[in-house]
Every structure is written in structure tokens, then in C-alpha cells.
Amino acid sequence: MTRRLVLATRNAHKVTELRAILEQTGLDVELVGTDAYPDVPDVKETGVTFAENALLKARALADATGLPAVADDSGLCVDVLGGAPGIFSARWAGRHGDDAANLDLLLAQLADIDTPYRAAHFACAAALALPGGTSRVAEGRLRGTLRHTPAGSGGFGYDPILQPDGETRTCAELSPAEKNAISHRGQAFRALAPQIGELLG
């Protein structure tokens, strides 16, 4: 029997991306986003690490729906900025989820930084929570260099400016399959998948 798994996001891109990642691991689950449960309130991300925020969201969603829930918290960590924007990546420009404003602000802050010093990585913590309290976390990261100007129309967030190590293209220029194979989110959820399978039976 296929088990329903709820993903703590209203971002359709993330649901599609994670569905593809989990299908590759052979997990037999029906993944739906939080939109399937409109009465579930959004969770305040009060943690100070990606793992804490992912767990907060997964646990709250599992408790609210009575179903196994997964969540991730991810962001861009820029070396020369001491790891910022980090957990504030989605609201770096002030308003949550304004990708264009976040990107523009970050590029302005790094305008005088030469390419050799533009190292950064995407980080992701993926969490699974079952109703009643059992939980697991796995993490992944994708290292690269930040471009001076955006390139590519795929992906979302900071994808148009991170060029992964060993690549000539940005994350936004990769196909969804290419991105999932190397992405921080792909790494984290592939690491979490065996635990999802084990806990869901």
C-alpha cells in the first residue's frame, strides 16, 4: 500500500523536485505538499540551524495532519559573508520568498568581490517526523562559485548564480535530472530515504 507523505512546503517547485528524487530511490510513497491541507498553519522558523528549522516544520506538520511528514530547510552560505545568508536565505531582502529581490541584494553586496573569492555552497537539512515524535535528519551540500550575473531559467532561489564545482553552467542551466543528481537537496533526501522506508515500513 502506498503511504502518503506530506512535504512542508507550498512551493510547487520543491514538491516536483522531491517527488523526482524520491522516485529514483524506489520509495513507494505518495508525496503531497502542504497545499493539500489548507487549514494547517505555517510554522515559524525559529531555529538557528537548518536542521532545527527542518525538524520544527516536519514535527508541526506531522502533528497537524496525523501523517508522516518531511521538511527541509536549505539556503546559500557564502564564504566571504561568513556563511550568510544561511538560514535567512529565503528572506535576505526582507520579505520571505522574494527570489528576485534576494538575488539582487546578494549580487549588490558581492559586487566588488573577485571570482576567486566568491566560493559558496548550498546547504540542506532534510527531516522526517512521524506523528507521536519519532524523527530523523540528514544533510547535504553543493559547493560552487557565485557568478557575477544570473544565468539560466531553471530552478529557483539562488540557482541562477551558483556554478557548482566542476561545472561550466549554473544550477539554473542544468536540467532537473542533472540538478537533482548533485544538489544539496538531492543528497539530503537520498540520505534520508532509507530511514523513510524503514520507519514507514
matplotlib code that plots the C-alpha trace (Angstrom):
import matplotlib.pyplot as plt

x = [0.0, 1.3, 1.8, 1.1, 3.9, 3.3, 6.1, 6.2, 6.1, 3.6, 6.4, 5.3, 8.9, 10.0, 7.2, 8.1, 11.8, 11.4, 8.9, 11.6, 14.3, 12.3, 11.1, 14.7, 15.3, 12.5, 10.4, 6.7, 5.1, 2.5, 4.1, 1.8, 2.6, 1.0, -1.5, -3.4, -4.1, -5.0, -6.0, -2.5, -0.8, 2.7, 5.4, 7.7, 11.3, 12.8, 15.7, 19.3, 20.4, 19.0, 18.4, 16.5, 14.2, 13.6, 12.6, 10.3, 8.4, 8.3, 7.1, 4.4, 3.1, 3.0, 1.2, -1.3, -2.1, -1.6, 0.6, 4.3, 5.8, 9.1, 10.5, 13.7, 15.5, 18.1, 20.0, 23.0, 26.1, 28.7, 32.3, 33.2, 30.0, 30.8, 28.2, 25.4, 22.6, 22.4, 19.1, 18.0, 18.4, 14.7, 14.2, 17.5, 16.0, 13.3, 10.3, 10.1, 10.3, 11.1, 13.7, 14.4, 15.0, 17.1, 19.3, 19.7, 20.6, 23.2, 24.8, 25.0, 26.7, 29.2, 29.7, 33.4, 34.4, 36.5, 35.7, 38.5, 36.8, 33.2, 33.1, 29.8, 27.7, 24.0, 23.2, 20.2, 18.8, 16.0, 13.8, 11.3, 8.8, 6.1, 3.0, 4.0, 7.5, 9.9, 12.2, 15.3, 17.5, 20.0, 22.1, 23.7, 25.7, 26.7, 29.8, 30.5, 31.3, 28.9, 28.6, 28.6, 25.3, 22.5, 22.3, 19.6, 15.9, 15.5, 15.4, 14.6, 16.1, 19.8, 20.2, 21.0, 24.2, 25.7, 28.1, 28.8, 32.4, 33.4, 30.6, 30.6, 26.9, 24.9, 22.3, 19.6, 21.2, 21.1, 18.2, 16.1, 17.6, 21.2, 20.5, 18.8, 21.8, 24.2, 22.1, 22.2, 18.5, 19.1, 21.9, 20.0, 16.8, 18.7, 20.4, 17.0, 15.2, 16.3, 15.2, 11.8, 11.4, 12.4, 10.1, 7.1, 7.5]
y = [0.0, 3.4, 5.6, 9.3, 11.6, 15.3, 17.8, 21.0, 23.5, 25.4, 25.7, 23.6, 23.5, 21.8, 19.2, 18.3, 18.2, 16.0, 13.7, 13.0, 12.5, 10.0, 8.1, 7.5, 5.9, 3.4, 4.6, 3.8, 7.0, 9.5, 12.9, 15.9, 19.5, 21.4, 22.9, 19.6, 20.7, 24.4, 24.6, 23.7, 26.9, 27.9, 27.2, 29.9, 29.0, 29.9, 27.5, 28.8, 25.9, 24.3, 21.0, 22.7, 24.5, 21.4, 19.4, 22.2, 22.1, 18.3, 17.8, 20.5, 19.1, 15.5, 16.6, 18.7, 16.1, 12.8, 11.7, 11.2, 14.5, 15.6, 19.1, 20.7, 23.9, 25.0, 28.0, 29.6, 30.0, 32.5, 32.1, 35.8, 36.6, 34.2, 31.7, 34.3, 34.4, 30.9, 30.3, 33.7, 32.9, 33.0, 36.4, 38.0, 41.1, 41.4, 39.6, 35.8, 34.1, 37.2, 35.4, 38.3, 40.8, 38.3, 37.7, 41.4, 42.3, 39.5, 40.4, 44.1, 43.0, 41.0, 43.4, 44.2, 40.6, 39.0, 35.5, 33.6, 34.8, 34.0, 30.5, 29.4, 26.3, 25.3, 23.5, 21.4, 19.6, 17.1, 15.9, 13.2, 13.2, 10.7, 11.5, 10.8, 12.1, 9.8, 11.9, 11.7, 14.3, 14.1, 16.8, 17.6, 20.4, 21.5, 23.6, 26.1, 29.7, 32.6, 34.2, 38.0, 37.9, 35.3, 32.7, 30.1, 29.9, 26.7, 26.0, 28.8, 30.9, 31.4, 28.7, 31.3, 32.4, 29.3, 27.4, 24.0, 22.9, 21.0, 22.6, 25.4, 26.1, 27.4, 25.3, 27.2, 26.0, 22.3, 20.0, 19.0, 15.5, 16.9, 19.2, 16.5, 14.2, 16.7, 19.1, 19.6, 18.7, 15.5, 14.5, 15.1, 13.3, 10.4, 10.0, 10.2, 7.9, 4.6, 5.9, 6.9, 3.4, 1.8, 3.9, 3.7, 0.0]
z = [0.0, -1.0, 2.1, 1.9, 2.9, 3.4, 2.5, 4.5, 1.6, -0.5, -3.2, -6.2, -7.5, -4.3, -4.4, -8.0, -7.3, -4.2, -5.9, -8.6, -6.1, -4.0, -7.1, -8.0, -4.6, -5.2, -2.3, -2.8, -1.3, -2.5, -1.9, -1.4, -0.4, 2.4, -0.1, 0.3, 3.9, 3.7, 7.4, 8.5, 9.7, 8.5, 11.1, 12.3, 11.6, 15.0, 14.8, 14.4, 12.1, 9.0, 10.9, 13.7, 11.3, 9.2, 12.4, 13.6, 10.3, 10.0, 13.6, 13.4, 10.1, 11.4, 14.5, 12.5, 9.8, 11.7, 8.8, 8.3, 7.3, 5.7, 5.6, 4.5, 5.3, 2.9, 1.9, 0.4, 2.5, 1.1, 2.4, 2.3, 4.2, 7.0, 5.9, 5.3, 4.1, 5.5, 7.4, 6.2, 2.5, 1.7, 3.4, 2.8, 1.2, 4.0, 2.5, 2.6, -0.8, -3.0, -5.1, -7.4, -4.5, -2.6, -5.7, -6.5, -2.9, -2.7, -6.0, -4.9, -1.7, -3.6, -6.5, -5.6, -4.8, -7.4, -8.7, -6.7, -3.5, -4.5, -3.1, -1.6, -1.1, -0.9, 2.3, 3.1, 6.1, 5.4, 8.3, 8.7, 11.5, 12.4, 14.5, 18.0, 17.9, 16.0, 13.8, 11.6, 9.9, 7.1, 5.5, 2.1, 0.5, -3.0, -3.3, -6.1, -7.1, -7.4, -10.8, -11.2, -13.2, -13.2, -16.0, -16.8, -16.3, -14.4, -10.7, -8.2, -5.5, -5.9, -8.6, -11.4, -9.7, -8.2, -10.6, -9.0, -8.7, -11.9, -13.9, -16.5, -16.0, -13.1, -11.3, -13.2, -16.5, -15.5, -16.4, -13.4, -13.6, -13.7, -10.8, -8.6, -9.2, -7.5, -5.5, -1.7, -1.5, -3.6, -1.3, 1.9, 0.8, -0.7, 2.6, 4.4, 2.0, 3.6, 7.0, 5.5, 4.1, 7.4, 9.5, 7.1, 6.7]

ax = plt.figure().add_subplot(projection="3d")
ax.plot(x, y, z, "-o")
ax.set_aspect("equal")
plt.show()
